[in-house]
């Protein structure tokens, strides 16, 4: 499915009355969840007393209440009620070998026993893992470790400002680059600007701007308005929310050329794309050499405190460790950054991904799933559709990400469309499937053809509940 076809289908969905679940069917779904997941409800009630809102995770399904997990393995999640779910959440994307992949777990147990999880200074795995990343990301001449994608994105824009001596950061509307103050701007739905920026003084965004996706002329205009004093453009190479907002095939290249013309840096946020789209991420896929690359959870394959930035030697050098003696420096830190556990996980996971051909296997599963979903949607005369980029599967139903928030006919439906996503999430749980926010599936190498076909059959049942 090409870019124009995706846009046409998105426009059809957002400009048409939204399909809804039959009221009786939705009530039955909720009743079955209440019956099958009583312990999860108990966990939720207890959580509400000690955790704000009763749930920590932004990607959790919250209708009628969040599901609590007991354990994960291969491509499955077992809930506290003993229900086995087909897992397409994959911990938000980092799991490509499958949960609790035994060879990796054994390596990590030995690291804990022999090395210890945290030293506070350099260990061998720090440079071994960095060299492993560099094999697939040659643009990363230097690499610096951090503890989350949010933190790495913070570092990336600080590095860009220090290196260029410019202040402006431009992001692409709807993209997600973590929850730091300056990047909590125009997230999820393009044009929403400060809607999700509560608790952040407006002057924090004085030198942050955004442009609508795929609009290179708007970006040129923004550069001109800022007299080319732009430190960097930061983007998700597949488009906002890693492809939920499709990217024009030429857009990334156009942005790269504009950055080269003006001296601004190009930052690729590879948190989702690295080792999932293809091993070399968005920059390999689009044949682009960004100045700075941001990595997150996927490089640690689910082990905590995993993130890094990499890029040109002269650029990344401004974040060198130690105390600067008068030199221009982008100060960053982190006691747990580059700890042996994280770096060993990255080093060994990359090795196993290569040996198992994991990215290609997961991508094959994703293609089979996407094709199956489109067939089912067509058979049930639904305007919904799906596409995949490597091991990332998007499926559009209420199409929240596709709304034009400036269109008075579309904007009022935002709340309704988000509510539908919650209902869809419940329907997926009812069919013993868990995914990302009811709009994205992440596959791993453990998703066999048989499992994919079972998934398609289950989603076909959901389609029968829609009026």
N, C-alpha and C positions, 0 to 999 in steps of 0.2 A: 504494500500500500504506500503510494507516494505522498509527498507533502500536500499536494493540492487535494487529493482524495480525503486525507485526514481532516483538513480544514473544512471541506464541504460537509463531511459527516458531523463534525463538531457544530457547525453553523445550523445544520438541520435539527440537532438535538436542542440547542439553546434557544432556537427560535420557534420551537414547537411546544405544545402543552406537554408537561412532563408525565411519563408513565408512572403509575403508582401501584403499590401492592393492593390486592383485594383486601378490604378490611377484615373479613373473616379469616383469610389466609394469614394476615399479619398477626392477628390475635392468637391463632393456632401456633404460629412460630414462637411467639413469646411464651405461650403455655408449655410448649415442649422444652424450651430452654430452662424455664423454671423447674420443670420436672427432672431434667437430665443434669442440671448444674447447680444443685442446692448448696454445695460446699463453696462454690465460687461466690454465690450470693452472700454467704456467711463471711467470707474473706472480705468482700466489699464493704459490708456493714461494719466490720471491725476496722478496716482501713480508714473509713470516713472519720473515725474518732481521732486518728493520729496523722493521716496524710491528707493534704488539701484536696478536696474533691473526691477523695477515695481512690485515686489512681495516679501513678507516677508518669506513665508512658503516653506520649502524644499520639502514638500510632495504635493505641488500644481501642477496640470496639467498646463503646460505653452503653449501648442500648441492647436489652433493658438494663444490663449492668456488665461490668468488665469480667472477663473470664480469667481465672487464676491458673497458672501452669504449675505442674509438679516436676516434669522433666521433659527434655527433648532428646531425640536420637534420629539419625538418618534424616528423613524429611517429614518427621512426625513430631507432634507435641501432645503429651499426655497431660490432661487437666487434673486438678485436685480431686475431681469426681471420677477419675479413671477413664474419661472419654478420650479416645485417640483422634486427634485432628490431623488432617493433611496440612502440613505447614508450608505456606508460601510467604510468610512474613520473613522467615530466615533471619530473625533478630534485626530486622530493618535493613537487610541487604548483605551483611558481611559473610554469611555462610554460603560457600560455594562447593566445598567438599562434602557437605552434610554435617548435621549436628554430631558432636562427640565423635568425630572421625578418629578411630582408634590409634592409628600410627601417630597422629599429631598429639593426641592426649598423652600417649606414652612418652613422647619427646618432652612434653611440658612437665610431666611428673618428674622426669630425670633432672630437668633444669631446676625445679624447686628444691629437689633433694641435694643436688650437687653444687648448684650455683647460688641459690637463694633468689627470692623474687625481686629484691630492690637493694641497690648498692649506694646510690647517690653520686657515683662517679662512673667513668667509662668502663665498659666491659666489652669483650670480643663481639658479642652478638649485635652491638650497636652498629659497628661498621659492616659486619657480615650482612645484616638485614638491609642496610642502606645500599650496599653493592648489589643485592638481589633486586631491589626496586629499580635501581639505575639500569639494569639489563633490559628492562622493558620500557623504561622512561629515560631515554638518552638525553632528553632536554634537562634532566636533573643533574647538573654537574656537581652541585652540592646539595646535601639533604640535612634538614634539622628536624629533630623529633619533638612532638608535642603529645597531648593527652586526649584530645577530642577534635573532631572536625570543626566545631565552633572555635576552639582555641587556635587551630591552625589557620582558619580564615582570618581571625583577628591579627595573627602574626603577619599574614600575607599582605594585608592592606597597610600595616605599619611599615613593613619592609619597603613596599612600593612608594610610600610617601617619603621615607628617609632617603631612598636611592634617587628618586626623581626631583626631590625638593618641591614637589607640587602637593596640593592638598586634596583635590577632588577625587572621589571614587564614584564611578558610575556602575550600577548593576542593571541587570535585565529584569524588568518587572515580572513578578510571580516566582522568581527563583528563590531557593532556600540556601542560605549559607550560614546556618546556625543561628543562635539566639543572642549574640553579643549586641550591645546597645546600637552601634552604628549600622549593623546589617539587619536589624529587626525593622526593616523598612520595605514596603511594597512586596510583602511575601505572599505566596500561595496564589492569590488572584491578582493579575496585573491591574495597576491603577488604584489599589487600595491604600497605597502610601503609608499613612501613620495609623491605620486602623488597628494594627496589632502591636502598637508601640506604647502601651500604657506603662507608666512608671519611668519613662525616659524623657528628660527635658528636651523640648523641641530644638534647642540650640545644638544638641548633640549631632543633629542631622544637617548642620550648616554646610558641610562639605560632602554630603552624600546625595546622589541623585539617581533616578532610574529612567529608563526609556521602555516603551512597549516592545515586546518580543518581535524579532525579525524585521524591525524598522531601522535599517541602516541610515536612512536619511534623518530620522529623529536623533540618532546617535551623533551624526555629523553636526547637526544643529546644536546639540548639547555641548559638543566640543567647542564650537565656534562661540557660543554664549560664554563659555568659561575661558575664552582666549587661549585655548589649548593648554591650560594649566591643569591637566588631568593626570593624576598619578597612575591610575589603573582602571581598566574595565574588568570586572569580575563576572563570570558567567558559568552556568552549567552547560557543558558542551552539547548535551542532548536536548537542551531546552529546559524551561522551568520545571521544577519538581522531577528532574531527570527524565524528561521526555513527555510528561503529561501535557505540556504545552509544546507541540511539535516545533522543531527548529527547521528553518528553511535550509536546504542543502548548501547554499552559498553563504549563509549568514556568518558563520564562524570565520570563514576565510576573509570576508569583508571587514569584520571587526579586527582581525589580525593586521590587515593592510592599513586600516585607519590608525591603529596603534603605532605601526612602524612609521607612518607619515608624520605623526605628531610627537613621538617620543614617549607616549604613555605605555605602561606595561600591560600585558595581557595575562590575566590570572584565570587558569582553568581549575574549577572546583571538581576534582576527580573522586570525591568521596563515594559516590555510587558507581561511577563508570569504571574505575580501575579494577582490573581482574574480574569484571562482570560483563561489561559491554564486549570488550576483547581484553586480552591480557594487558595491552598497552593503553587501555582506556580511550577516552575521547580524542586525545591527540594522535594516537595511532589511527583511529577510525576515520578522522577527518584530515589526516596528514598535515597537522599544524604543530608548530613548535612554540608553546607558550613560554613566557618569561618566568612565570611562577606556577607551580602545580600544587594543589592542596589535596592531601590524602587523609582519610579518616578511618573509621572502624574496620573497613574491609581488609586493610593491610594486616590487621591482627587476627583475622578470622574469628572474631567474636570475643577474643580475650581483651580485657579492659585496658584503658589508657593507651589506645593506639591511634596515632595521628602523626602527620609530618608535613612539611613543605619542602619543595625542591625547586631548582631552577638554575638560571645562569649563575656562573661563579661570581661575577662582579656584583650581581644583584643580591644573592643570598649571603654574600660575605658581610653585609651590614648587620647581620644578626649573630655574628660570631660570639661565642661564649666568653665569660670572664668580665672583668670590670674595665670599661673603656676609659682610657686616659686622655680625655679631650677629643677623641675621635668621634665622628658622627656614627651613631649606633642606634639600631632599633632594639630596644631592650625587651627581652622576653625571658621567661624562666620556667621552672617546674621541677620540683624535687623528684617526682615520679617519672618525668619524661625520660625516654630511652632506657627504661629499666629492663633488666635481663628477661623478665617474663614476656613483656610486650615484644621486644626485639626478637627474641627466640621464636615466638609465635609467628611473627612476620616472616622470618627467615625460613622456617620449616614449612609454613603454609605455602609460601611461594614455590618451594621445592616440590611439595606434593601436588600442587595445582598443575605444575608443569608435567610431572610424571604421570598423573592420572588423566591428563587432557581434560581437566575439569571444566574449564570455561566453555570449550566447544560442546561438551556433553550437556551442560546446563543450557546452553543456547539452543541446542537441538530440541530439548524438552520444551523450552519456551515457545519455539516456533510451532511445535505440535499443539500446544495448548492454545495459542493465539488463533491458529487456523480452526481448531475445534470450536472455540467460542464463537467465531464469526459465522460458522455453519449453523450453530444452534440459534444465534440471534436472528439469522435470516429465516430459518424455518419457523420461528415464532413471530415473524413480522415485527420485530423490535428494531428501532433505529440505533440501538447500541452497537458498538464495534470494538475491535481489539487489534493491537499490533505489538510487535516485540522488537526490541533492540538488543541483540545478544540475549543474555539471560534475564532481561527486564521485560515484563509483559504489562502493558497498559490495557485497561478496558474501561471504556467511557459509557456511563449510563445516564446519570443526571448532569454530568459534565460541568461540575462546579468550576474547574480550572479554565474552562473555555468561555466563561462569561465575560462580556464586555461591561465592566462596572459603570462605564459612562453612558451606557445605553439605557434610557428610562424604561424600556420594555423588558430588558433582561435583568437589570440590577435588583428589582424587587423580589425576584425568585431565588436569590442567593440562600436565604434561610431555609426555604422549602427544599431546595436541592441538597443542601447539607444534611437536612433531616432525613431525606431519602437515603443518603449514604449510610446513615446509622441503621435504617431498616434493612438495607442490603447487607450490612455487616452481620446483623442478627440472622438473616436468612442463610448466610454463609456458615455461621456457627451452627445453625440448625442442621445444615448438611455436612457438618464436621469438617469444615474448611476454615483456615484462618489466613488472612492476606493482609496487605498494607492498606489501611484506610478504605477498604472496599473498592479500590480502584487500581491496584497494582499487585502483580504476582512476581515474586522473586523465585526463580528455580535454582536447583543445585544438581549436582551430578547423580544424586540418589533418586531424583524424580524419573522413574522409568516410564516407558510407553504405557504400561498397564496402569500406573498411578495417574498419569495424565488423562488417559481415557476415562478412568473412574471420576476424575475431577470434572470433566466435560459433562458426563452423565448427571452428576449432582447439580451442576449449574443449570442444566436443562430443566431439572425439577423446579428450580427457583423461577425460571422463566414462566412456568405454568401458573405461578402465584401472582403474576403481574396482569393488571387489567388494561 
